[in-house]
Amino acid sequence: MRETRIRVHAGWEWIDWRELWQSRDLVMLLVRRDLVTKYAQTMLGPLWFVIQPIVMAIVLSVAINSGAGVTTEGVPPFLFNLCSLAPWFYFSQTFASVGATFVNNANLFQKVYFPRSSVPLAVGLSNLVALAIQTSLFLIVLVAYHVSGVWTSPSWRIVLIPVLFIELVVFTLGAGLCVASLAARYRDLVHAMQYVLLIAMFASLVFVPLSNLPTHLRWLPWFNPLAVIIESMRSLALNTSGVTAIQSVVSVAISVGLFLLGLLAFERASRTAVDLA
């Protein structure tokens, strides 16, 4: 029988990429589990992937744009909000799940050893399916607006959106891993996450363009990569004003730095998280 030895290392260490690669079958199994169980035993099933952004876009258009009078740089409010919600839903759902990794999987972690990083990686991958579906929904509505002549503003830059999604994944996983490492010891963070997400929604320009913000609030994109990502996606797809090149570079640097910090913190927390469960 093959002997497997599990050694606990002290100090800061990187995730064992070789071990994670050897667990790729487990990662894909977790991805399938997340997709199957997300809307299991519901009447509409996967249709919720498209119902959620449509309903949310209608609510924002009525309450924020029509009710509160927030303008959208000439873009139809429904289209504007639908564009913003695809990256926002990916961030909010992935951030909440990854941040609660040690709490939600405590029983599993206590019973068997496997690379703990497999779980947040699987969450990030499974939510890419929803991101792809919701982005496709936005593109279909965008084409419908163009064909019907209701609103037209074609831009070749729309093909760059997948590049933007790479930063979205890196930033989201980085933020989630940092919170997960802290929540392993301070469980209050899991309960506080819903309030963090509510604040983040307002701070990430989901339903208001940067150009509409008062001058004293236009520093937001310098410290919030998600605001840059959402503003950039609208700029690429809808030809709105967008952010500057320097703001984009700073955003990428923050996202990568947060991701590396998250990897280190998560790996360190994974060695003691089971003992604290």
N, C-alpha and C positions, 0 to 999 in steps of 0.2 A: 504494500500500500504506500502511495506517495505521501511523504511527510510535508506539511505546510507549516512554516513558522511565521508568526506574526510578531514583529518587533515594534515597540513604541519608541519613537525618537524624541529627544528633547530639543527645545528651541524651535526656530522658524524653519520650515522646509517647504519646497514646492510640492505640488501634487505629483504623484508618481504617474507620469503620462503613459509609461509602458504598461503599468497595471491597469490603468483606465482603458487603454486600447484592448487589452486582453479581455476586458469585461464588456466589449461592444455588444455582444449578444444580449447581455443583461440590460444594457441601456435601451436597445431596441424593444426588448420585452416591456420595460417600464414605459416607453413611449406609447406602445400599443395599449397598455393598461390605462394610461391617462386618457387616450382618445376614446376608448370603449366605455370607461366608467363616467366620463364627464357628463354625458347626457343620457346615461342608462336609465331605463324605466320612465322615460318622458314620452309624451305623446308625439311631440314634434321632432325629437332627436336632433340630428345634425343641423336641422333648419334654424336652430337657435344661433348658429354661427352668423347667419345673415339677418335674423330678426332683431338681435340685440343692437347692432349698429344702426339699422333703419329706425327703430323706435327711439333710440337715443338721439339720433340726428334730428328727428322730427321734434322731440321735446326741446332740444337746444335751440332749434330754429324758431319755435313758437315762444319759448320763455325768454331766451337771451336776446335773439336778434329782433324778433317782432315786438316782444313785450318790453324789454329793456332798451331797445333801440341801438344795439351794438351792430355796427356796420361790418361788412366783410370784403372791403376793397372791390366792390362791384360784382363779386362772385355770388351766385345764388346761395343763400344761407344753408339749404339742405346739402348741396354739393360741397360747400366749404367745410361743414361739420363732418360729413361722411369721410372726407379726405383726412381730417385730423384724428378721427376716432380709431382708424386701423392701427397706427402705431401706439396710440394711447391704450387701447384694449390689450395689446401685446404686453406693454410695460406693466400695467396694473395687475393683470392676471399672473404673469410670470413672477413679478416682484413679490406679490403676496405669497405665492406657493413656495418659491425658493427661500424667502425669508423665514418661513415656518418649517423648513426641512427637518431640523432636529426634533421639533415638537410633534409634528404630524407622523414622523416615522420612528419614534422612540422605541416602540415595541419591536419593530422589525430590526432595528439596529442592535437591540439587546440580544436577539436570538442568533444572528448569523453575521459573519464578517464578509464584507465586500467593499469596494471603493465607495466611500460616502459621496464622493463627487458625482457618482453615477446618477443620483437622484435629481439634483438641480440641473444637470446636463440634459436629462430626459425631459424635465419640465420645459426647459428652453426650446428643445427640439419639437416637442408635441404642440406647443403653442404657435410654432411657425406655421402649422397647418391652418390654424384659425386666421393668422395674419395673411396668409396667401389667399384664403377664401374671401376675407373682408376687403383686401386690396383689389381682388378681381371684381368684387361687387361694386366698389367705387369706380373702377375703370369702365364697367358696363354702363353705369349711370352717367359717367362723363361722356361716353360715346353717344348715349341717348340724347343728352343735352345738345351735343354738336349736330347730330343728325336732324333733330327736330328744330334746330335753329334758335332754341331758347337762349343759349349762351355758348359762344365760341371763343376760344383763345388757345389754339394749339401750340404746343411747345415740344421740340425734339428732346428737351432735357428730361422728359418724363422717363426715358430709358435708364436714367441714373438712379432711380428710386431703389433698386436692389442694393446698390452700393451704400445708400443711406441706411438700409436695414441691417447691414453688417455692424455699423456703429450702434444701432438700436439694441441688437442682441448683446454686444459687448458691454454697453452701459447698463442694461437691465440686469444681466447676470452679475456684473460687478457690484451693483447696488444691493441686489438680493443676497449675494454671498456675504457681504459685509454685515447686513442685518441678521442673517442666519447665524453667523459666528457670535454676534452679541446676544441674540435671543436664546442661544444654548445655555447661557448663564442667567440672563435677565428676561424671563418669560413675559414680562409686562409688554415688551416690544411687540409681541404677536398681537396682543389686544389693541395696542396703539396704532397698528398698521393701517386700519381703516381710516383713521383721522389723518395719518400721514398722506395716504392716497388722495383724500379729499383736498388737502392743502396743495398737494402736487398737481392736481388737475387744474386748479386756478393758477398755479405758478408756471404751468407749462404751455400756456397760450393755446389750449385745446379749442376754445370757442371764440377767441378774440385775436385778431392779428397784432403783431408787434407795433405796427404803425398807429394803432388806436390807443396804445398805452400812453399815460402821461409821461412827460420827459423824465420825471424823477424815478420812474419804474423801468426804464429801458435798459437797466443794468442786468435784468434777469437772465438774458441769454449768456452773459459772461460766466455765470456760475451754474447754470442748469442746462446740461447737454440735451435733455429731453425737449426743452423749449426750442432749442436750435434744430433738432431733428424734425419736430412737427412743423415749425415755420419753414424749414427747407423743403419738406415734402410738398407743402402747399405751393411753394415757389416753383418747384420742378414740374408739378402737375397742372397748376392753375395759373401760372405766370403772375403770382402776387409778388410783393416787394422782397421778401426773404431777409437773410442776415448777411453780414459782411464776410469776406474770405477769412479775415483774422478771427472773427468769432467762431467760424467753422473749425479752424485749426485748433483754437483753444478748447473747443468742445470735444474734438477727437482726442486731444491730449488728456483731458480730464477723464474721458470714458476709459481709455487704455490704462491710465494710472489707477482708476477705481477698480478695474477688472483684476489687475495684478495684485492690488492690496486685498481684494476679496478672496482671491485664490490662496494667498498666504494665510489670511485670518481664518478661512474655512478649514484649511488643512490642519491648522493648529487646534481649532476648536473641536474638530472631529475626533481627536485623541482622548478627550475627556468628556465629550457630550453624553456618552452612554452612561457614564458614572453619575452624571447629574440628573439623568432622566428619572 
